[in-house]
Amino acid sequence: MSAELNLFLTNQVKHRQLLFWRIGALIAFFGAVVISMMGHRGSVGPNFSHKPHIVRLAINGVVQNDVTQIVRALKQAQGAPDVTGLLLVVDSPGGGVTGGERLHDAVKRFAAVKPVSVSMGDMGASAAYMLSVPAQHIVALPSTLTGSIGVIFQRPDVSAGLGRLGIGVDAITSGAMKDQTDPTSALTPEGRQMLQGIVNDLFAQFVSMVADGRHLTEEKVRSMADGRAYTGRQAISLGLVDELGDEDAARLWLRKRLNIGTSSYPVVPLIPERSKRWYQWPGKKALLTGLLGRSFSSALDREGLDGAVAILQL
């Protein structure tokens, strides 16, 4: 047998083995998804004990618009006598305006009765910053990217491309604005003005949230809110965060606020791991990236982000 043929056969065997393991991993992954969906039905509440404790909520990745599970858990924790505070750990570029607004309101209601401290990781920007501002104390790393106060509405237009292919699309509408979010229709000046009005109104709401949460004037917030991100070190001088540090610093602030003298005071997950949906698993993104590629896992992260978003585009 020639060396070339032997090398070819060896490579073919390795290729089949790699394909076998990838298929096996995919089957195991989707099997776990099915099992988690079945198990999720009977376990949706927060992980409460019967002694005083702080709950920890991690917001990782793109903020989706469906945040019902988190909002419900925060409401239950807000009313639970054994929950004394909330540690909010954020590492997110932002996401859906609706999801960010719902989480903002839920955190604000919680903070009205119990202290909330935020710890930001690599990013706490756009919608992730929006949901953080009701907290009494925000901690960021010097290198954290935060702020990015703004709203974007992406509206694809494929009408010109369809025209070059000889494909025409006629839209029969009840009003001139009805087809202005349809990518097969050309955007008119009036449609652009209408969509800009929506973005402007959502932006004004965002500015109001930041001004209220950070105790700043709206004029001050607008002067910083052109969509740019700030490092943690820049943000502290602007009043967007309170302290430079890591999660331990955020925990220490909570202990001082609650007059807790011991570092062993319980901090437990707001939502138990067993009740998380499959796409909230910490290792999900790494697994999907390895199996299916970065573009697929990024698309999955942005699933459900229709309409206006507040997200840091990197």
C-alpha distance (Angstrom), angle and dihedral (degrees) to the residues before:
residue distance angle dihedral
M1 . . .
S2 3.81 . .
A3 3.79 121.0 .
E4 3.80 90.5 -118.5
L5 3.80 92.9 54.2
N6 3.79 91.7 45.7
L7 3.83 90.7 51.8
F8 3.80 90.5 48.0
L9 3.82 93.1 51.6
T10 3.81 91.4 46.1
N11 3.81 91.0 52.6
Q12 3.79 91.0 48.1
V13 3.82 91.0 53.6
K14 3.80 91.7 48.6
H15 3.81 90.6 48.5
R16 3.82 91.4 52.0
Q17 3.80 91.0 47.8
L18 3.80 91.8 50.5
L19 3.80 90.9 47.9
F20 3.81 90.2 48.8
W21 3.82 92.7 52.4
R22 3.79 92.5 46.3
I23 3.79 92.2 51.3
G24 3.80 90.1 46.0
A25 3.79 91.4 50.0
L26 3.81 91.2 49.7
I27 3.80 91.7 50.0
A28 3.81 90.7 48.9
F29 3.80 91.5 46.9
F30 3.78 96.1 50.7
G31 3.79 90.3 42.0
A32 3.79 88.4 56.4
V33 3.80 88.8 48.7
V34 3.81 91.1 56.2
I35 3.80 92.0 46.5
S36 3.81 92.0 48.9
M37 3.80 91.5 49.9
M38 3.80 90.3 52.0
G39 3.81 92.5 46.3
H40 3.80 92.7 45.2
R41 3.80 92.7 69.6
G42 3.76 94.5 70.3
S43 3.80 99.0 41.2
V44 3.78 117.8 50.5
G45 3.79 104.1 126.4
P46 3.79 131.5 95.1
N47 3.79 120.4 -87.1
F48 3.82 99.2 -105.1
S49 3.80 124.7 172.8
H50 3.79 127.9 -169.1
K51 3.80 97.6 -106.6
P52 3.81 128.9 68.6
H53 3.78 113.8 -79.4
I54 3.80 144.8 152.5
V55 3.80 119.1 -113.2
R56 3.80 120.8 -136.4
L57 3.80 122.2 -149.1
A58 3.82 121.0 -172.4
I59 3.80 119.4 -157.7
N60 3.80 106.7 -166.6
G61 3.79 130.3 170.8
V62 3.78 127.2 -5.1
V63 3.82 114.9 -7.2
Q64 3.79 107.4 -120.0
N65 3.79 123.7 -150.5
D66 3.81 93.4 -123.2
V67 3.81 101.7 75.2
T68 3.80 97.0 143.6
Q69 3.81 94.7 124.3
I70 3.81 92.8 53.7
V71 3.81 94.1 43.7
R72 3.80 90.8 50.6
A73 3.82 92.1 48.6
L74 3.82 91.8 49.3
K75 3.80 90.7 50.9
Q76 3.80 91.4 52.1
A77 3.81 92.0 46.9
Q78 3.79 90.6 48.4
G79 3.79 90.2 60.0
A80 3.81 98.0 38.0
P81 3.84 111.4 105.8
D82 3.83 92.8 -150.1
V83 3.83 93.1 57.1
T84 3.80 109.8 86.1
G85 3.80 103.4 173.5
L86 3.80 148.2 -11.7
L87 3.80 129.0 -112.6
L88 3.81 107.2 -161.6
V89 3.81 113.1 -163.5
V90 3.80 111.4 -165.9
D91 3.79 129.2 -170.4
S92 3.79 106.0 156.2
P93 3.82 140.5 118.3
G94 3.81 89.9 -142.3
G95 3.78 128.5 -105.7
G96 3.78 138.6 -175.9
V97 3.79 117.2 26.3
T98 3.80 90.8 -143.6
G99 3.81 93.0 51.8
G100 3.80 92.0 45.3
E101 3.80 91.5 49.3
R102 3.80 93.5 49.0
L103 3.80 92.0 49.6
H104 3.81 90.8 45.2
D105 3.80 90.7 54.8
A106 3.81 92.8 45.7
V107 3.83 92.1 50.2
K108 3.82 90.1 45.8
R109 3.81 91.8 53.8
F110 3.81 89.9 48.5
A111 3.81 92.7 47.5
A112 3.80 90.4 52.6
V113 3.81 89.8 68.8
K114 3.84 105.8 20.4
P115 3.82 134.0 28.6
V116 3.81 120.5 -94.9
S117 3.79 126.6 -162.3
V118 3.82 124.2 -171.8
S119 3.79 126.8 -151.2
M120 3.81 115.1 -167.1
G121 3.79 122.7 -157.2
D122 3.80 126.0 -173.3
M123 3.80 92.0 -28.0
G124 3.77 139.6 12.5
A125 3.78 99.7 164.4
S126 3.81 141.2 142.9
A127 3.83 109.6 -15.6
A128 3.83 88.7 8.2
Y129 3.80 89.2 56.8
M130 3.81 89.2 45.3
L131 3.81 92.2 58.5
S132 3.82 91.4 45.3
V133 3.80 100.7 54.2
P134 3.84 98.1 80.7
A135 3.82 89.4 64.4
Q136 3.79 117.9 105.6
H137 3.82 91.3 -133.0
I138 3.83 131.7 27.0
V139 3.80 121.0 -166.9
A140 3.82 121.7 -168.9
L141 3.77 135.4 175.7
P142 3.80 115.7 -113.4
S143 3.82 88.0 -111.0
T144 3.82 96.7 44.3
L145 3.80 114.2 124.4
T146 3.78 107.5 -136.2
G147 3.79 140.6 150.9
S148 3.83 108.9 44.7
I149 3.80 87.2 154.2
G150 3.77 105.6 -170.5
V151 3.81 148.0 87.4
I152 3.79 131.0 -116.5
F153 3.81 128.5 -165.6
Q154 3.80 112.2 -167.5
R155 3.79 113.8 -158.5
P156 3.85 114.8 -177.7
D157 3.81 117.5 -149.0
V158 3.81 115.6 -157.4
S159 3.80 95.7 159.8
A160 3.83 94.2 103.3
G161 3.80 91.9 49.5
L162 3.80 91.4 49.5
G163 3.80 89.4 50.0
R164 3.82 91.4 54.8
L165 3.80 87.7 53.3
G166 3.79 90.5 51.6
I167 3.81 92.8 -110.9
G168 3.77 118.0 135.9
V169 3.80 126.0 -168.9
D170 3.79 120.1 -159.7
A171 3.80 115.4 -161.4
I172 3.80 116.5 -157.7
T173 3.80 103.8 -159.7
S174 3.78 138.4 175.8
G175 3.81 90.9 -136.1
A176 3.78 140.8 14.7
M177 3.82 93.5 -105.8
K178 3.81 98.1 47.7
D179 3.83 95.4 90.3
Q180 3.80 97.2 38.5
T181 3.81 92.8 100.6
D182 3.83 91.5 47.8
P183 3.83 110.4 104.1
T184 3.82 91.1 -149.0
S185 3.82 91.2 62.8
A186 3.80 124.6 73.2
L187 3.80 114.6 -111.4
T188 3.79 110.3 -114.5
P189 3.83 124.5 -151.6
E190 3.80 88.2 -109.3
G191 3.80 90.6 50.3
R192 3.79 91.8 50.1
Q193 3.79 89.8 51.0
M194 3.80 90.7 50.3
L195 3.82 93.4 50.2
Q196 3.80 91.1 44.7
G197 3.80 88.1 54.4
I198 3.82 90.0 55.0
V199 3.81 91.9 49.4
N200 3.81 91.4 46.7
D201 3.80 92.2 51.9
L202 3.83 93.1 48.1
F203 3.80 88.8 47.6
A204 3.81 91.0 51.7
Q205 3.82 89.0 53.1
F206 3.81 90.2 50.3
V207 3.82 91.5 50.0
S208 3.80 90.4 49.8
M209 3.81 91.4 51.9
V210 3.81 92.2 51.5
A211 3.81 93.3 45.3
D212 3.80 91.4 50.2
G213 3.81 96.1 43.8
R214 3.80 97.1 43.1
H215 3.83 96.0 37.6
L216 3.80 92.7 -121.1
T217 3.78 131.3 134.7
E218 3.79 116.9 -102.0
E219 3.80 88.7 -120.8
K220 3.81 89.8 57.2
V221 3.81 92.0 48.5
R222 3.82 92.9 47.7
S223 3.79 90.2 52.4
M224 3.83 88.2 60.8
A225 3.80 97.6 35.2
D226 3.79 106.5 86.5
G227 3.81 90.5 118.7
R228 3.80 96.4 -93.4
A229 3.78 121.9 137.5
Y230 3.79 123.5 -128.4
T231 3.77 130.2 -153.5
G232 3.78 116.4 -118.7
R233 3.78 89.4 -105.7
Q234 3.81 91.4 53.7
A235 3.81 92.5 43.1
I236 3.79 95.1 55.9
S237 3.79 91.9 57.4
L238 3.82 89.3 50.1
G239 3.80 94.3 50.6
L240 3.81 94.4 -113.2
V241 3.82 93.1 118.7
D242 3.80 132.5 22.8
E243 3.80 106.9 -145.0
L244 3.78 142.6 14.0
G245 3.78 112.9 -126.3
D246 3.78 146.5 84.6
E247 3.79 135.5 -85.3
D248 3.79 91.7 -70.6
A249 3.80 89.1 60.6
A250 3.80 90.5 51.9
R251 3.82 90.4 49.9
L252 3.80 91.3 48.3
W253 3.81 90.7 53.7
L254 3.81 90.2 52.4
R255 3.81 92.1 49.1
K256 3.80 90.8 51.2
R257 3.79 92.0 46.4
L258 3.81 90.4 50.8
N259 3.83 93.2 42.1
I260 3.80 91.0 -120.1
G261 3.77 112.0 164.5
T262 3.80 99.2 -169.4
S263 3.80 130.0 66.6
S264 3.83 89.8 -147.4
Y265 3.82 92.1 73.5
P266 3.83 104.7 132.5
V267 3.81 119.0 -97.0
V268 3.81 110.0 -176.5
P269 3.82 133.6 176.0
L270 3.79 114.7 -89.3
I271 3.81 89.2 -143.2
P272 3.82 115.9 33.6
E273 3.80 116.2 -126.1
R274 3.80 91.0 -117.6
S275 3.79 91.8 59.9
K276 3.80 96.8 49.1
R277 3.76 118.1 110.1
W278 3.79 114.8 -113.0
Y279 3.80 94.6 -104.5
Q280 3.83 90.0 57.5
W281 3.81 94.0 61.3
P282 3.83 110.1 122.3
G283 3.82 93.2 -131.9
K284 3.79 96.1 44.0
K285 3.79 97.8 96.0
A286 3.81 94.9 45.9
L287 3.80 91.0 48.8
L288 3.80 94.4 48.4
T289 3.81 91.8 44.8
G290 3.79 90.7 53.7
L291 3.79 94.7 45.5
L292 3.79 103.7 35.9
G293 3.80 107.1 15.5
R294 3.79 136.3 -100.2
S295 3.81 95.5 -81.4
F296 3.82 92.4 57.8
S297 3.81 94.9 49.0
S298 3.83 90.9 46.0
A299 3.78 90.2 52.1
L300 3.81 89.6 50.2
D301 3.82 90.2 51.6
R302 3.81 90.0 56.0
E303 3.79 94.7 45.0
G304 3.80 110.4 133.8
L305 3.81 96.4 17.7
D306 3.80 96.4 130.4
G307 3.79 120.7 155.8
A308 3.79 125.5 3.5
V309 3.79 118.2 7.5
A310 3.79 135.9 -174.0
I311 3.78 102.7 -150.1
L312 3.79 137.5 139.9
Q313 3.81 106.9 -118.8
L314 3.82 109.0 -145.4
